[in-house]
Structures are given as structure tokens and as C-alpha cells.
Amino acid sequence: MEIKVLGTGCSRCKKLYEEAEKAIRQSGINASLIKVDRIEDIMAYKVLSTPALVINGEVKCAGKIPSASEIAGWLRSAREKG
């Protein structure tokens, strides 16, 4: 599973990255966590605000910081979809 945190490096982006790390640990799912900070790469996802979270190519949220438990739920759902 691939998880991306889109953001230019602000404190909110760093916080989302931390929450995503916690979610991976909580869920026990094998996932790679990638920080995407190039504007060109972020724009490819058509998000209007950062930070944003992408799981397996699908934007799950933008402009907010979901809790680790919420992210873990998205991870479990993505795993079920296969």
C-alpha cells in the first residue's frame, strides 16, 4: 500500500505525516509513506489546499489533518478493496 502526504513542508504537513505514521503502526498494515513536496507533483492530484493525504492514488482529504484513527480506518478500507 502506498500513502502520500502532499505538502510543501509547513507544520501542518509535518503533523499529517506524523498522524499517517501513527495510523500505519495502529493498523498493522504494511505501507510505504512518501512525502510529496514538489508543487508540480502536488498539482497533479488536483488538490486545492494542503496538506493532503493520498492512499493508493486516491485523495482522501485535503486542507485538514485527520486523526490517526481516521487514517487507519481508510487504510483498512483500502486493504479490503485490494
C-alpha positions in Angstrom: 0.0 0.0 0.0 1.2 3.5 -0.8 0.4 6.5 1.2 1.5 10.0 0.2 1.4 13.2 2.2 1.2 16.2 -0.1 2.6 19.5 1.2 5.4 21.9 1.0 6.8 21.3 4.4 4.7 23.5 6.7 4.0 22.5 10.3 0.5 21.2 9.3 2.1 19.0 6.6 4.6 17.6 9.1 1.7 16.9 11.6 -0.2 15.0 8.9 2.9 12.9 8.2 3.1 12.1 11.9 -0.5 11.1 12.0 -0.1 8.9 9.0 2.9 7.2 10.7 0.8 6.5 13.8 -2.0 5.2 11.6 0.3 2.7 9.9 1.5 1.5 13.3 -2.0 1.3 14.7 -3.4 -0.6 11.8 -0.5 -3.0 11.4 -0.8 -2.7 7.6 2.4 -2.9 5.5 2.6 0.5 3.8 5.1 2.9 2.3 4.8 6.5 3.4 6.0 9.1 1.0 6.3 12.9 1.4 5.5 14.8 -1.8 6.7 18.4 -1.6 7.2 19.5 -5.2 4.5 21.8 -6.3 4.3 20.2 -9.8 3.7 16.8 -8.2 1.1 18.1 -5.7 -0.8 19.8 -8.5 -1.1 16.5 -10.4 -3.5 15.4 -7.7 -5.8 18.5 -8.3 -6.0 19.4 -4.6 -6.8 23.0 -3.8 -5.2 23.0 -0.4 -2.6 21.2 1.6 -1.8 19.2 3.5 -3.4 16.3 1.6 -3.4 12.6 2.1 -3.4 10.1 -0.8 -3.9 6.4 -0.3 -3.2 4.1 -3.3 -3.7 7.1 -5.7 -7.0 8.3 -4.2 -7.1 11.6 -2.4 -8.7 11.0 1.0 -8.5 14.5 2.4 -7.1 18.0 1.6 -6.7 21.1 3.8 -7.2 19.3 7.1 -5.4 16.9 9.4 -7.4 13.8 10.1 -6.7 11.8 13.3 -4.5 8.7 13.2 -7.6 6.5 13.9 -9.5 8.0 11.0 -6.5 7.4 8.7 -6.2 3.9 10.0 -9.8 3.3 9.0 -9.1 4.5 5.5 -6.1 2.1 5.4 -8.2 -0.8 6.4 -10.9 0.1 3.8 -8.2 0.4 1.1 -6.8 -3.0 2.1 -10.3 -4.6 1.8 -10.7 -3.1 -1.7 -7.4 -4.9 -2.6 
